[in-house]
Amino acid sequence: MRALIIDDERPARAEMKRLLKPHTEIEIVGETSNSADALQLISKLSPDLLFLDVQLQGDTGFDLLAQLTAPLPKVIFTTAYDEFALRAFEVNALDYLLKPVEPVRLKEALQRAIKPPHSEHSEMDGETKFTENDRVFIREDDRCWFLPVRDIRLLESEGNYTRIHFADKKPLLYRSLNALEERLPGAFFFRANRSQIINVTLIENIENWFSGNLKARLRGGGEVEMSRRQAALFRDRASL
């Protein structure tokens, strides 16, 4: 894929080139710091992929995208600001990488970029399975968060909705617990009972409870009781 790096800071462009060096499937065809030059380079070079900063010299990456006409290159945002993540996905960005960019996250973003169209469509439908290194969007009304999936400590069913617990936040999503369970990395998350899924890496301690059940106390707050059947599965999974 032919790629163009658009970032207002020279060291950031150099770092991106260094990170991309092992990825021989990506050919860097140019770089620039501002929208005016970027528009000319895009017209001249027809890149397949843009590595785009939010803040550019004189305007923003969103201003640049608003000036482009179809066919549009794919876009991976690279920025130090997490507050623009929702807007980035609203303009169909493939990914939103926070600086300093982690090589693992860059690799995942490039895998999305080179997927065939039907795979991209599956992702946009929200059915892609997460890994522990993914960052996820959570939106409730006019509030949104962009956080590592591994920071979610608890998911609770509320009818057709699911309450997501992370830090001191508890937004409610219009997705069933069963639907979300299929997307969560199994190495991190465990179905404690019919209505709750816990992040096993955030269990602070566990104690035996009534009738063969277990009670797990989660780091950051909350206690969850594992049903007898799930407690037996957890013991098998976690025992040496």
C-alpha positions as a Markdown table, in Angstrom:
| # | Residue | x | y | z |
|---|---|---|---|---|
| 1 | Met | 0.0 | 0.0 | 0.0 |
| 2 | Arg | 1.2 | 3.5 | -0.9 |
| 3 | Ala | 1.1 | 5.7 | 2.2 |
| 4 | Leu | 1.4 | 9.4 | 3.0 |
| 5 | Ile | 2.4 | 10.7 | 6.4 |
| 6 | Ile | 0.7 | 14.0 | 7.4 |
| 7 | Asp | 1.9 | 15.4 | 10.7 |
| 8 | Asp | 2.9 | 19.0 | 11.8 |
| 9 | Glu | 5.9 | 17.7 | 13.8 |
| 10 | Arg | 9.0 | 16.5 | 12.0 |
| 11 | Pro | 10.1 | 14.2 | 14.9 |
| 12 | Ala | 6.6 | 12.5 | 14.8 |
| 13 | Arg | 6.9 | 11.9 | 11.0 |
| 14 | Ala | 10.4 | 10.4 | 11.5 |
| 15 | Glu | 9.1 | 8.2 | 14.3 |
| 16 | Met | 6.2 | 6.9 | 12.1 |
| 17 | Lys | 8.7 | 6.1 | 9.3 |
| 18 | Arg | 10.8 | 4.2 | 11.8 |
| 19 | Leu | 7.7 | 2.2 | 13.0 |
| 20 | Leu | 6.7 | 1.4 | 9.5 |
| 21 | Lys | 10.1 | 0.2 | 8.4 |
| 22 | Pro | 9.5 | -3.5 | 9.3 |
| 23 | His | 6.2 | -3.4 | 7.4 |
| 24 | Thr | 7.3 | -4.0 | 3.9 |
| 25 | Glu | 3.7 | -4.1 | 2.7 |
| 26 | Ile | 3.6 | -0.3 | 3.2 |
| 27 | Glu | 5.5 | 2.0 | 0.8 |
| 28 | Ile | 5.9 | 5.6 | 2.1 |
| 29 | Val | 5.5 | 7.8 | -0.9 |
| 30 | Gly | 5.6 | 11.2 | 0.8 |
| 31 | Glu | 5.2 | 13.3 | 3.9 |
| 32 | Thr | 4.1 | 16.8 | 4.8 |
| 33 | Ser | 3.1 | 19.0 | 7.7 |
| 34 | Asn | 0.0 | 20.9 | 6.4 |
| 35 | Ser | -3.2 | 20.5 | 4.5 |
| 36 | Ala | -2.3 | 22.6 | 1.4 |
| 37 | Asp | 0.8 | 20.4 | 0.6 |
| 38 | Ala | -1.1 | 17.3 | 1.5 |
| 39 | Leu | -3.9 | 18.0 | -1.0 |
| 40 | Gln | -1.3 | 18.4 | -3.8 |
| 41 | Leu | 0.5 | 15.2 | -2.8 |
| 42 | Ile | -2.7 | 13.2 | -2.6 |
| 43 | Ser | -3.6 | 14.5 | -6.1 |
| 44 | Lys | -0.2 | 13.7 | -7.5 |
| 45 | Leu | 0.7 | 10.5 | -5.7 |
| 46 | Ser | -2.8 | 8.8 | -5.2 |
| 47 | Pro | -1.9 | 7.2 | -1.9 |
| 48 | Asp | -3.9 | 4.2 | -0.6 |
| 49 | Leu | -3.5 | 5.2 | 3.0 |
| 50 | Leu | -3.0 | 8.3 | 5.1 |
| 51 | Phe | -1.3 | 8.5 | 8.5 |
| 52 | Leu | -3.0 | 11.7 | 9.6 |
| 53 | Asp | -2.5 | 13.9 | 12.7 |
| 54 | Val | -5.5 | 15.8 | 14.1 |
| 55 | Gln | -3.6 | 19.0 | 14.6 |
| 56 | Leu | -1.8 | 20.3 | 11.5 |
| 57 | Gln | -0.1 | 23.6 | 10.6 |
| 58 | Gly | -3.0 | 26.1 | 10.3 |
| 59 | Asp | -5.9 | 23.7 | 10.5 |
| 60 | Thr | -6.8 | 20.1 | 11.3 |
| 61 | Gly | -6.9 | 16.6 | 9.8 |
| 62 | Phe | -10.6 | 16.8 | 9.6 |
| 63 | Asp | -10.4 | 20.0 | 7.6 |
| 64 | Leu | -8.2 | 18.2 | 5.1 |
| 65 | Leu | -10.6 | 15.2 | 4.8 |
| 66 | Ala | -13.5 | 17.6 | 4.1 |
| 67 | Gln | -11.7 | 18.9 | 1.0 |
| 68 | Leu | -11.0 | 15.4 | -0.5 |
| 69 | Thr | -13.2 | 13.9 | -3.2 |
| 70 | Ala | -13.8 | 10.2 | -4.0 |
| 71 | Pro | -12.1 | 7.9 | -4.2 |
| 72 | Leu | -10.8 | 8.6 | -0.8 |
| 73 | Pro | -7.7 | 6.9 | 0.7 |
| 74 | Lys | -8.0 | 5.0 | 3.9 |
| 75 | Val | -7.2 | 6.9 | 7.0 |
| 76 | Ile | -5.4 | 6.0 | 10.2 |
| 77 | Phe | -5.3 | 8.9 | 12.7 |
| 78 | Thr | -2.1 | 9.3 | 14.8 |
| 79 | Thr | -2.4 | 11.9 | 17.5 |
| 80 | Ala | -1.7 | 12.8 | 21.1 |
| 81 | Tyr | -5.3 | 13.8 | 21.7 |
| 82 | Asp | -7.9 | 11.2 | 22.7 |
| 83 | Glu | -10.9 | 13.5 | 22.7 |
| 84 | Phe | -11.3 | 13.4 | 18.9 |
| 85 | Ala | -11.6 | 9.7 | 18.6 |
| 86 | Leu | -15.4 | 9.6 | 18.1 |
| 87 | Arg | -15.2 | 12.2 | 15.4 |
| 88 | Ala | -12.5 | 10.2 | 13.7 |
| 89 | Phe | -14.7 | 7.2 | 13.4 |
| 90 | Glu | -17.6 | 9.3 | 12.2 |
| 91 | Val | -15.5 | 10.1 | 9.1 |
| 92 | Asn | -14.8 | 6.4 | 8.6 |
| 93 | Ala | -11.2 | 6.3 | 9.9 |
| 94 | Leu | -9.8 | 2.8 | 10.1 |
| 95 | Asp | -8.2 | 3.4 | 13.4 |
| 96 | Tyr | -7.2 | 6.0 | 16.0 |
| 97 | Leu | -3.6 | 5.6 | 17.4 |
| 98 | Leu | -2.5 | 7.6 | 20.3 |
| 99 | Lys | 1.1 | 8.9 | 20.5 |
| 100 | Pro | 3.5 | 7.5 | 21.3 |
| 101 | Val | 2.2 | 4.8 | 18.9 |
| 102 | Glu | 2.7 | 1.3 | 20.1 |
| 103 | Pro | 4.1 | -1.2 | 17.5 |
| 104 | Val | 1.4 | -3.7 | 18.4 |
| 105 | Arg | -1.4 | -1.2 | 17.8 |
| 106 | Leu | 0.1 | -0.1 | 14.6 |
| 107 | Lys | 0.3 | -3.7 | 13.4 |
| 108 | Glu | -3.4 | -4.2 | 14.1 |
| 109 | Ala | -4.3 | -1.0 | 12.3 |
| 110 | Leu | -2.3 | -2.1 | 9.2 |
| 111 | Gln | -4.1 | -5.4 | 9.3 |
| 112 | Arg | -7.4 | -3.6 | 9.1 |
| 113 | Ala | -6.0 | -1.5 | 6.2 |
| 114 | Ile | -5.1 | -4.4 | 4.1 |
| 115 | Lys | -8.2 | -6.5 | 4.7 |
| 116 | Pro | -10.5 | -7.1 | 1.7 |
| 117 | Pro | -13.7 | -5.0 | 1.5 |
| 118 | His | -16.0 | -7.7 | 2.9 |
| 119 | Ser | -13.8 | -7.8 | 6.1 |
| 120 | Glu | -14.0 | -4.1 | 6.5 |
| 121 | His | -17.8 | -4.2 | 6.2 |
| 122 | Ser | -17.9 | -6.8 | 8.9 |
| 123 | Glu | -15.9 | -4.5 | 11.2 |
| 124 | Met | -18.2 | -1.6 | 10.6 |
| 125 | Asp | -21.2 | -3.7 | 11.5 |
| 126 | Gly | -19.6 | -4.1 | 15.0 |
| 127 | Glu | -19.0 | -7.8 | 14.9 |
| 128 | Thr | -15.2 | -7.9 | 15.1 |
| 129 | Lys | -13.8 | -9.9 | 18.0 |
| 130 | Phe | -11.6 | -7.7 | 20.2 |
| 131 | Thr | -8.1 | -8.6 | 21.4 |
| 132 | Glu | -6.7 | -7.5 | 24.8 |
| 133 | Asn | -4.7 | -4.7 | 23.0 |
| 134 | Asp | -7.7 | -3.2 | 21.3 |
| 135 | Arg | -9.2 | 0.2 | 22.3 |
| 136 | Val | -12.9 | 0.4 | 22.2 |
| 137 | Phe | -15.5 | 3.1 | 21.8 |
| 138 | Ile | -18.3 | 3.3 | 24.4 |
| 139 | Arg | -20.9 | 5.9 | 23.9 |
| 140 | Glu | -23.9 | 6.8 | 26.1 |
| 141 | Asp | -26.1 | 9.8 | 24.9 |
| 142 | Asp | -23.7 | 12.7 | 24.3 |
| 143 | Arg | -20.8 | 11.2 | 26.3 |
| 144 | Cys | -18.2 | 8.9 | 24.9 |
| 145 | Trp | -15.0 | 7.1 | 26.0 |
| 146 | Phe | -12.1 | 5.5 | 24.1 |
| 147 | Leu | -10.4 | 3.0 | 26.3 |
| 148 | Pro | -8.4 | -0.3 | 26.2 |
| 149 | Val | -10.7 | -3.3 | 26.4 |
| 150 | Arg | -8.6 | -4.7 | 29.2 |
| 151 | Asp | -9.7 | -1.8 | 31.4 |
| 152 | Ile | -13.3 | -2.9 | 31.5 |
| 153 | Arg | -13.8 | -4.8 | 34.8 |
| 154 | Leu | -17.4 | -5.8 | 34.7 |
| 155 | Leu | -20.4 | -6.1 | 32.3 |
| 156 | Glu | -23.9 | -6.5 | 33.6 |
| 157 | Ser | -27.0 | -7.5 | 31.8 |
| 158 | Glu | -30.1 | -5.2 | 32.1 |
| 159 | Gly | -32.6 | -6.7 | 29.8 |
| 160 | Asn | -31.6 | -6.0 | 26.2 |
| 161 | Tyr | -29.0 | -3.5 | 27.6 |
| 162 | Thr | -25.5 | -4.0 | 29.2 |
| 163 | Arg | -24.0 | -1.9 | 31.9 |
| 164 | Ile | -20.2 | -1.4 | 31.4 |
| 165 | His | -18.1 | -0.8 | 34.4 |
| 166 | Phe | -14.6 | 0.9 | 34.1 |
| 167 | Ala | -12.8 | 3.3 | 36.3 |
| 168 | Asp | -15.7 | 5.2 | 38.1 |
| 169 | Lys | -18.0 | 5.1 | 35.0 |
| 170 | Lys | -21.0 | 2.9 | 34.3 |
| 171 | Pro | -22.5 | 3.7 | 30.9 |
| 172 | Leu | -25.4 | 1.6 | 29.6 |
| 173 | Leu | -25.2 | 0.2 | 26.0 |
| 174 | Tyr | -28.0 | -1.0 | 23.8 |
| 175 | Arg | -26.3 | -4.4 | 23.2 |
| 176 | Ser | -27.1 | -7.7 | 24.9 |
| 177 | Leu | -24.6 | -9.3 | 27.2 |
| 178 | Asn | -24.5 | -12.4 | 25.0 |
| 179 | Ala | -23.7 | -10.3 | 21.9 |
| 180 | Leu | -20.8 | -8.5 | 23.7 |
| 181 | Glu | -19.5 | -11.8 | 25.2 |
| 182 | Glu | -18.8 | -13.1 | 21.7 |
| 183 | Arg | -16.6 | -10.1 | 21.0 |
| 184 | Leu | -14.5 | -10.1 | 24.2 |
| 185 | Pro | -11.1 | -11.8 | 24.5 |
| 186 | Gly | -11.6 | -15.1 | 26.4 |
| 187 | Ala | -8.2 | -14.9 | 28.1 |
| 188 | Phe | -9.4 | -11.8 | 30.0 |
| 189 | Phe | -13.2 | -12.2 | 30.5 |
| 190 | Phe | -15.2 | -14.9 | 32.2 |
| 191 | Arg | -19.0 | -15.4 | 32.5 |
| 192 | Ala | -19.5 | -15.4 | 36.2 |
| 193 | Asn | -23.3 | -16.0 | 36.1 |
| 194 | Arg | -26.2 | -15.5 | 33.8 |
| 195 | Ser | -26.1 | -11.7 | 34.1 |
| 196 | Gln | -22.4 | -10.8 | 34.7 |
| 197 | Ile | -19.1 | -11.1 | 32.9 |
| 198 | Ile | -15.9 | -10.2 | 34.8 |
| 199 | Asn | -12.4 | -9.3 | 33.8 |
| 200 | Val | -10.3 | -12.0 | 35.5 |
| 201 | Thr | -7.2 | -9.9 | 35.4 |
| 202 | Leu | -8.9 | -7.4 | 37.7 |
| 203 | Ile | -9.9 | -9.8 | 40.4 |
| 204 | Glu | -8.5 | -8.7 | 43.7 |
| 205 | Asn | -9.5 | -11.7 | 45.8 |
| 206 | Ile | -11.8 | -14.7 | 45.8 |
| 207 | Glu | -13.5 | -16.5 | 48.6 |
| 208 | Asn | -15.6 | -19.6 | 48.9 |
| 209 | Trp | -19.4 | -18.8 | 49.2 |
| 210 | Phe | -22.6 | -20.7 | 49.9 |
| 211 | Ser | -23.5 | -23.9 | 48.0 |
| 212 | Gly | -20.2 | -24.2 | 46.2 |
| 213 | Asn | -20.3 | -20.7 | 44.8 |
| 214 | Leu | -17.4 | -18.3 | 44.7 |
| 215 | Lys | -17.4 | -14.5 | 45.4 |
| 216 | Ala | -14.9 | -12.4 | 43.5 |
| 217 | Arg | -14.0 | -8.9 | 44.6 |
| 218 | Leu | -12.9 | -6.7 | 41.7 |
| 219 | Arg | -10.1 | -4.1 | 41.8 |
| 220 | Gly | -11.7 | -0.7 | 41.4 |
| 221 | Gly | -14.9 | -1.8 | 43.1 |
| 222 | Gly | -17.7 | -4.4 | 43.0 |
| 223 | Glu | -18.3 | -7.9 | 44.2 |
| 224 | Val | -19.6 | -10.7 | 41.9 |
| 225 | Glu | -20.9 | -14.1 | 42.9 |
| 226 | Met | -20.1 | -17.0 | 40.5 |
| 227 | Ser | -22.8 | -19.6 | 40.2 |
| 228 | Arg | -21.9 | -23.1 | 41.3 |
| 229 | Arg | -21.5 | -24.3 | 37.7 |
| 230 | Gln | -19.4 | -21.3 | 36.7 |
| 231 | Ala | -17.4 | -21.5 | 39.9 |
| 232 | Ala | -16.4 | -25.1 | 39.0 |
| 233 | Leu | -15.4 | -24.0 | 35.5 |
| 234 | Phe | -13.4 | -21.1 | 36.9 |
| 235 | Arg | -11.6 | -23.5 | 39.3 |
| 236 | Asp | -10.7 | -25.8 | 36.4 |
| 237 | Arg | -9.5 | -22.8 | 34.3 |
| 238 | Ala | -7.5 | -21.1 | 37.0 |
| 239 | Ser | -6.0 | -24.0 | 39.0 |
| 240 | Leu | -2.4 | -25.2 | 38.7 |
